[in-house]
Amino acid sequence: MDYKFSELPEEELKSVKLNVVSRKDNPTIEGVYYKKLNTIIDGRGDLTELWSEPWTESENVEKNIKHVYFNTTHEGIVKAWHVHEHTTSQYTCVVGKMQIVLVDIRPNSKTYGDVNQFIIGAKNPSFIRIPPGLLKGWKSLQGDSVIINFLTSADMKDNFRYPCEVILTDIWEPKNS
């Protein structure tokens, strides 16, 4: 990637013409992959596969995972915005319910300015692949929500942040209309 998000000023970010897509399970942003996860339930409990190497052979998921973490977010809290120049993120939410919002800020992308959002969680187990160059943020919609991130790099210097208030302050659920 030849664009430096570390040098992107907030004012330029505010000037991006955004196209918010209302579908919450079918991404329109180039390179984003969404997969509904399968939960197997029996009398002993339930099991949900979060990532599997065989997926890499037929699906648009990353094979070279280098760093995995989980993040707990308290209900009603928004954690936004950050972007990676080189690292691909892959999210799943295993506790609670979260709204994930992605914004394509890659200047040479066919989907530049597109905004996708997803509602994922324990009752809607899903997997989202997020390529470099997308602003991302999330909000916990139910209890203390836990997101797990499978990253292609452990380089913490490839994580650039912008204040939550810089764009899309009215995107966050719930909407009472």
PELIN-V338677 format. One record per residue. PHI is phi in whole degrees, -180 to 180 (NA if undefined). PSI is psi in degrees with one decimal (NA if undefined). Layout:
PHI | PSI
PHI | PSI
This chain:
NA | 130.2
-97 | 2.6
-100 | 137.7
-105 | 103.0
-70 | -21.4
-65 | -18.3
-108 | 8.1
-82 | 111.4
-73 | 152.3
-57 | -38.2
-62 | -38.2
-68 | -38.4
-63 | -41.4
-64 | -23.9
-87 | -4.8
-67 | 127.1
-77 | 113.2
-95 | 141.6
-120 | 97.4
-82 | 121.2
-95 | 131.0
-82 | -21.7
-62 | 137.0
-111 | 13.9
-144 | 4.8
-133 | 95.2
-65 | 145.0
-110 | -12.6
-76 | 131.7
-56 | 126.0
93 | -12.2
-82 | 138.4
-128 | 133.1
-121 | 133.3
-135 | 124.6
-75 | 124.8
-86 | 151.5
-98 | 129.3
-109 | 129.0
-101 | 122.1
-116 | 133.7
-144 | -174.3
-63 | -17.9
-90 | -18.8
150 | -148.3
-146 | 160.0
-137 | 132.6
-128 | 121.8
-72 | 129.7
-96 | -32.4
-164 | 143.4
-146 | 134.5
-55 | -38.7
-57 | -25.9
-59 | -32.4
-65 | -18.0
-81 | -26.7
-130 | -4.2
-128 | 163.1
-86 | 63.4
-119 | 156.0
-80 | 139.5
-93 | -37.4
-94 | 76.0
-78 | 128.6
-116 | -17.4
-155 | 131.5
-131 | 134.2
-145 | 163.8
-123 | 152.1
-133 | 126.0
-96 | 131.7
-125 | 127.4
-71 | 148.6
-52 | 134.4
86 | -8.2
-88 | 137.2
-105 | 130.6
-116 | 104.8
-159 | 157.9
-112 | 148.9
-148 | 159.0
-145 | 148.4
-113 | 143.0
-83 | -32.3
-126 | -19.7
-94 | 136.0
-95 | 133.5
-104 | 152.9
-139 | 114.4
-104 | 146.8
-147 | 149.6
-115 | 121.6
-106 | -14.3
-137 | 135.6
81 | -151.1
-147 | 134.7
-132 | 148.0
-100 | 122.6
-106 | 131.1
-124 | 130.9
-121 | 140.1
-130 | 123.0
-81 | 110.6
-115 | 21.2
-81 | 112.5
-58 | -29.1
-98 | 9.2
-83 | 143.6
-64 | -22.4
-110 | 24.3
-52 | 127.7
92 | -11.7
-69 | 143.4
-122 | 125.5
-118 | 147.9
-138 | 150.2
-138 | 144.9
-111 | 114.4
-130 | 160.8
166 | -166.7
-59 | -34.6
-90 | -8.3
-138 | 67.3
-63 | 123.8
-145 | 162.3
-130 | 130.7
-127 | 122.5
-93 | 129.0
-125 | 109.0
-72 | 165.2
-58 | 151.3
91 | 6.3
-109 | 129.5
-68 | 140.7
-139 | 149.6
-159 | 166.1
-149 | 160.6
-134 | 135.1
-80 | 123.9
-103 | -11.8
-152 | 108.9
63 | -163.7
-80 | 104.8
-90 | 146.7
-121 | 121.8
-106 | 139.6
-111 | 134.2
-121 | 124.5
-105 | 110.0
-108 | 154.6
-89 | 0.2
-151 | 150.3
-103 | 9.7
-75 | 103.9
-71 | -13.5
-77 | -9.9
-99 | 48.3
-143 | 106.8
-113 | 132.1
-113 | 150.0
-134 | 150.4
-63 | 147.3
-57 | -32.7
-81 | -3.1
-71 | -33.6
-149 | 162.3
49 | 43.7
-67 | -18.9
-103 | 13.2
-82 | -21.8
-75 | 136.5
-77 | 159.7
-85 | 154.0
-106 | 130.4
-108 | 69.2
-134 | NA
